[in-house]
Every structure is written in C-alpha cells, then in structure tokens.
Amino acid sequence: MDIHEKAIRLLQEKAEQPNRSRKTTSQKYKKSTKPVTDYVVLDFETTGLRAGADQIIQIGAIRYFDHWKDEQMDVLINPRRYISPTITRLTGISNEMVEDAPTIDEKIGDLVEFIGELPIIAHNASFDMGFLYALEGVNGVTLPEYTVIDTVKIARQKIKDTPNHKLTTLTQYLQLEHDAHNAIGDCLATAAIYQYCTK
C-alpha cells in the first residue's frame, strides 16, 4: 500500500476518527438526539483532517422541512492552498476546479444565512463542526450555538447489524445510492439515514 492509498484509507475512516479539537469545538454547539422534522444537513469536503490547519474545498448543505428537501447549497471553495493528488482522487476536486472558485471568507456568511436557526444534522458531526467553528470571526461572522445531531450516534442506537457505522457502510446496508466524498452526495445519504433511523 503506497502513501496515497494510506491517506485515502485514513480519510475514508473519518467517521470513526475522534476530532482532536472536539473538546473545544463541542462546547460551542449543543448536541442532541431529539427527533426533528426541519433541519439542515451539512457536509464539507476538505484538504485534510485537521480543522483550522486544513481547509474546506466544498460546502454541501441541504435544507429540509417536514423531511422534504427544500433547497441546497453546493459550492466549490478555493482553499488558497494546493490540493494533493490524494484528495483529488478521493473527492474528484482538483486544483483547476477551484482556481476561480470563491474563498470560504466570501461564502461563510451565505452558509450561516442558509442554515438560519435550524438544527444541523451531520455524519460524524465533530469533524464538520470542527471545520465550521474554525471559521469563527472570519469576515466578522459570529457563529450561533447550533443544535447538532450526529447520525453516527443515531445509527448506533438503531442499526445493530453492521460492522461499523461509516457512511458508506450504512448506505450499502440500506441499499442507498451514494456519491461518496461529494459533499451533496454525503448530505443526501446522511438525510436518508437520519430519516430511516427516526421513522
């Protein structure tokens, strides 16, 4: 196994990885397992695993009302740094694709407005929340204390027949179409898992 394959395996297992900034980040949002029908599903594709050090390269967010898809936000982001071949192989996002894309500074306000006061649902939420709250103060944006529901925790309570609760494992188990490591594809899969576990 070469170094690129090892890196891809590490990124693919992000659902099982503890976020090193979890203690500080988790204090900034409220964790919940209470069922909701209106929410925003959020997923980031990034240049690596370290919130604050690595950067977002794709924002995926889908707003749901009464579990029905309302609107989505799908934006490529210029990370102002080199995207490695490993990340391009994993996400399909290349340096050329983001060359003329907006920076996160230009889009963080739009994302906060898109989410509004709705709770956030994410798979392995500490990963995405780490990257979100690392943006605190960018362009003067203040991030609210979001209510966050982690579908890893919900799935562990409801789905007992899988060897793990990675997103790809759960989509295979539920026989869902899944464009893995694409932010919108991951959002759609996460929403389907959440709806399955709370029906």
Secondary structure, DSSP 8 states (H G I E B T S, - for coil): --HHHHHHHHHHTGGGS--TTHHHHHTTSEEE----SSEEEEEEEESSS-BTTB-EEEEEEEEEETTEEEEEEEEE---SS---HHHHHHH---HHHHTTS--HHHHHHHHHHHHTT--EEETTHHHHHHHHHTTTTGGG------EEEEHHHHHHHH--SSS---HHHHHHHTT----TTSHHHHHHHHHHHHHHHH-
